[in-house]
């Protein structure tokens, strides 16, 4: 295969940054006080494409050791071919988990690079279906007291125009119903989502859903582990049988098309979530969208709103984007071109090529690992 010399990949750069949270954060199964961001930059034809993932600093060595020789010299326009080589290179490491996150960052950088070489916004390269996407405010960490919980969720609804908000549950099950009630009080008639991060068993999840039925919760995310497909289906079927208008959502830990297919085939979810920083980048997100199209499921993007914005405007059956407190803060700190929330929506800047993001190198340097 021949290609124009100016599309040959010249350099690969990768670095990890650890950024403290603005306060301790916790959900139903985990606590953290910092987030590690792994950034990949790929140069060809005088342009640089950027991708990133939220994972572990060990990915720097993985990307340098396994991917550099596969990338440098390759045609930046041949994303499908490069993608196959990347996945093949991690066969003996295991595709899911860290390997998938590494490929996600590289694939996203390649799509950004291709769009920049063509001087197009990424959404136009992918094929726009909509001009903007709605977001739901996401935070409500289990470590928040009721005042902080109500302030955060209330601001997203009453000041930022979000139609929905999401809160964490599962760390203190006896008090969770009170917290859900406090959230409902703060947001009025807006949609209320809850996320257990797999903290429940099927039986306890069903019991909790019935307990908060009067609060009109519209979405129960990972009521049980997303690996428990039978348990997810059990919760979903019980909620359907009870007449509760509460959807079950999962998919943020899906790494391959097979993971999404299994969730769909098992009737495990009402809404499928996908995260391009984990599921293979832009290419993997498009594959997840194809599964949703085939199974008549809506698709919701998990976290990293700046990276999902353009593909969210292009993907079929796309419902909304998570406006996650921690990631929104990091993206505004470290990247030029991070989207701004207006009337509960974000929209791509069509004057900027690619996904429009540039790393603020000087600002990021203080956090480098």
Buried (B, 14 or more C-beta within 10 A) or exposed (E): EEEEEEBBBBEBBBBBBEBEBEEEBBBBBEEBEEBBBBBBBBBBBEBBBBBBBBBBBEBBEBBEEBBEEBBBEBBBBBBEEBBEBBBEBBEEEEBBBBBBBBBBBBBBBBBBBBBBBBEBBBBBBBEBBBEBBBBBBBBBBBBBEBEBBBEBBBBBBEEBBBBBBBBBBBBEBEEBBEBBBBBBEBBEEBBBBBBBBBBBBBEBBBEBBBEBBEBBBBBBBBBBBBEBBEBBBBBBBBBBEEEBEBBBBBBBBBBBBEBBBBBBEEBBBBBBBBBBBBBBBBBBBBBBBBBBEEBEBBBBBBBBBBBBBBBBBBBEBBBBBBBBBBBBBBBEEBBEBBBEBEEBBBBBBBEBBBBBBBBEEEEBEEBEE
